[in-house]
Amino acid sequence: MAMGRPRAFDADKALDEAMEVFWRHGYDGATIAQLTKAMGINPPSLYAAFGSKEELLKAALDRYSAKRAEFMCDVLSAPTAREVAGRMLLRDKRGGTSARPARRADWCVCAGSVPPSPQRSCRCCSTW
């Protein structure tokens, strides 16, 4: 069986960039052109690595969830409530922007749906 070329991009970095596009434009508003430009790859590479736009969103959401969990474990491991609050407030300076973005709504996933676009609101999340 013939093997394809090895992936020439950092999948984690690409997912972080895709996450930013989805945050800015919502699932429906994010185009393949915007996603591939932000990720630094071409459409065939996106489809080869992630299968579809929906699968890319799922992978980005999985990465976000893992980074958020890691960040929260770090925050909550502080020995005092004051240090917990300090870590939460200093998250941007500590590199936690993609794990818990400031001034951004968290991902809103209602009953398995994808995050709404900024032009629409979600019944459970008034911050969109």
One Martini backbone bead per residue (centre of mass of N, CA, C, O) as a GRO file, in nm:
protein
  128
    1MET     BB    1   0.094   0.037   0.025
    2ALA     BB    2   0.071   0.361  -0.030
    3MET     BB    3   0.227   0.649   0.084
    4GLY     BB    4   0.208   0.948   0.185
    5ARG     BB    5   0.291   1.232   0.274
    6PRO     BB    6   0.394   1.400   0.516
    7ARG     BB    7   0.307   1.621   0.727
    8ALA     BB    8   0.366   1.993   0.681
    9PHE     BB    9   0.208   2.041   0.959
   10ASP     BB   10   0.074   2.175   1.251
   11ALA     BB   11  -0.207   2.061   1.389
   12ASP     BB   12  -0.236   2.233   1.647
   13LYS     BB   13  -0.201   2.507   1.513
   14ALA     BB   14  -0.429   2.472   1.308
   15LEU     BB   15  -0.654   2.442   1.523
   16ASP     BB   16  -0.616   2.717   1.654
   17GLU     BB   17  -0.683   2.878   1.396
   18ALA     BB   18  -0.962   2.759   1.346
   19MET     BB   19  -1.086   2.852   1.611
   20GLU     BB   20  -1.070   3.152   1.546
   21VAL     BB   21  -1.257   3.145   1.302
   22PHE     BB   22  -1.505   3.030   1.447
   23TRP     BB   23  -1.531   3.260   1.651
   24ARG     BB   24  -1.564   3.496   1.443
   25HIS     BB   25  -1.788   3.334   1.226
   26GLY     BB   26  -1.864   3.068   1.270
   27TYR     BB   27  -1.957   2.797   1.110
   28ASP     BB   28  -2.120   2.915   0.867
   29GLY     BB   29  -1.911   3.166   0.812
   30ALA     BB   30  -1.690   2.967   0.767
   31THR     BB   31  -1.452   2.921   0.533
   32ILE     BB   32  -1.228   2.741   0.368
   33ALA     BB   33  -1.050   2.981   0.294
   34GLN     BB   34  -1.017   3.090   0.582
   35LEU     BB   35  -0.908   2.837   0.714
   36THR     BB   36  -0.659   2.781   0.530
   37LYS     BB   37  -0.522   3.051   0.572
   38ALA     BB   38  -0.492   3.034   0.883
   39MET     BB   39  -0.350   2.738   0.871
   40GLY     BB   40  -0.148   2.712   0.615
   41ILE     BB   41  -0.329   2.559   0.398
   42ASN     BB   42  -0.482   2.345   0.185
   43PRO     BB   43  -0.766   2.187   0.107
   44PRO     BB   44  -0.652   1.897   0.076
   45SER     BB   45  -0.521   1.898   0.361
   46LEU     BB   46  -0.774   1.931   0.524
   47TYR     BB   47  -0.922   1.674   0.420
   48ALA     BB   48  -0.694   1.471   0.490
   49ALA     BB   49  -0.683   1.542   0.805
   50PHE     BB   50  -1.025   1.597   0.869
   51GLY     BB   51  -1.244   1.553   0.606
   52SER     BB   52  -1.405   1.815   0.729
   53LYS     BB   53  -1.549   2.083   0.864
   54GLU     BB   54  -1.685   1.931   1.095
   55GLU     BB   55  -1.429   1.774   1.187
   56LEU     BB   56  -1.267   2.023   1.247
   57LEU     BB   57  -1.446   2.131   1.469
   58LYS     BB   58  -1.423   1.884   1.653
   59ALA     BB   59  -1.113   1.903   1.686
   60ALA     BB   60  -1.112   2.191   1.802
   61LEU     BB   61  -1.294   2.126   2.044
   62ASP     BB   62  -1.112   1.912   2.168
   63ARG     BB   63  -0.871   2.097   2.210
   64TYR     BB   64  -1.009   2.306   2.381
   65SER     BB   65  -1.093   2.114   2.611
   66ALA     BB   66  -0.808   2.023   2.687
   67LYS     BB   67  -0.690   2.306   2.745
   68ARG     BB   68  -0.898   2.385   2.956
   69ALA     BB   69  -0.844   2.156   3.156
   70GLU     BB   70  -0.547   2.220   3.201
   71PHE     BB   71  -0.588   2.506   3.302
   72MET     BB   72  -0.779   2.439   3.541
   73CYS     BB   73  -0.584   2.257   3.692
   74ASP     BB   74  -0.377   2.477   3.739
   75VAL     BB   75  -0.555   2.679   3.885
   76LEU     BB   76  -0.673   2.468   4.111
   77SER     BB   77  -0.372   2.406   4.236
   78ALA     BB   78  -0.384   2.625   4.410
   79PRO     BB   79  -0.357   2.686   4.758
   80THR     BB   80  -0.537   2.946   4.707
   81ALA     BB   81  -0.788   3.156   4.629
   82ARG     BB   82  -0.610   3.390   4.545
   83GLU     BB   83  -0.443   3.227   4.336
   84VAL     BB   84  -0.673   3.146   4.161
   85ALA     BB   85  -0.759   3.431   4.084
   86GLY     BB   86  -0.487   3.518   3.969
   87ARG     BB   87  -0.473   3.305   3.742
   88MET     BB   88  -0.729   3.396   3.599
   89LEU     BB   89  -0.635   3.700   3.551
   90LEU     BB   90  -0.340   3.594   3.413
   91ARG     BB   91  -0.388   3.414   3.156
   92ASP     BB   92  -0.268   3.584   2.920
   93LYS     BB   93   0.032   3.598   3.042
   94ARG     BB   94   0.039   3.258   3.053
   95GLY     BB   95  -0.091   3.138   2.774
   96GLY     BB   96  -0.434   3.109   2.802
   97THR     BB   97  -0.599   3.214   2.552
   98SER     BB   98  -0.694   2.933   2.416
   99ALA     BB   99  -0.819   2.809   2.686
  100ARG     BB  100  -0.918   3.121   2.794
  101PRO     BB  101  -1.070   3.355   2.655
  102ALA     BB  102  -1.085   3.681   2.644
  103ARG     BB  103  -1.370   3.838   2.549
  104ARG     BB  104  -1.513   3.548   2.507
  105ALA     BB  105  -1.703   3.317   2.418
  106ASP     BB  106  -1.778   3.025   2.470
  107TRP     BB  107  -1.850   2.748   2.369
  108CYS     BB  108  -2.156   2.649   2.198
  109VAL     BB  109  -2.321   2.339   2.278
  110CYS     BB  110  -2.631   2.227   2.159
  111ALA     BB  111  -2.721   1.923   2.133
  112GLY     BB  112  -2.464   1.894   1.917
  113SER     BB  113  -2.417   2.158   1.814
  114VAL     BB  114  -2.298   2.426   1.672
  115PRO     BB  115  -2.182   2.715   1.675
  116PRO     BB  116  -2.298   3.008   1.638
  117SER     BB  117  -2.332   3.270   1.470
  118PRO     BB  118  -2.310   3.610   1.523
  119GLN     BB  119  -2.602   3.662   1.383
  120ARG     BB  120  -2.683   3.456   1.596
  121SER     BB  121  -2.866   3.308   1.851
  122CYS     BB  122  -2.870   3.137   2.155
  123ARG     BB  123  -3.073   3.015   2.393
  124CYS     BB  124  -2.823   2.945   2.612
  125CYS     BB  125  -2.649   3.204   2.483
  126SER     BB  126  -2.618   3.554   2.530
  127THR     BB  127  -2.306   3.619   2.427
  128TRP     BB  128  -2.349   3.606   2.100
   0.00000   0.00000   0.00000
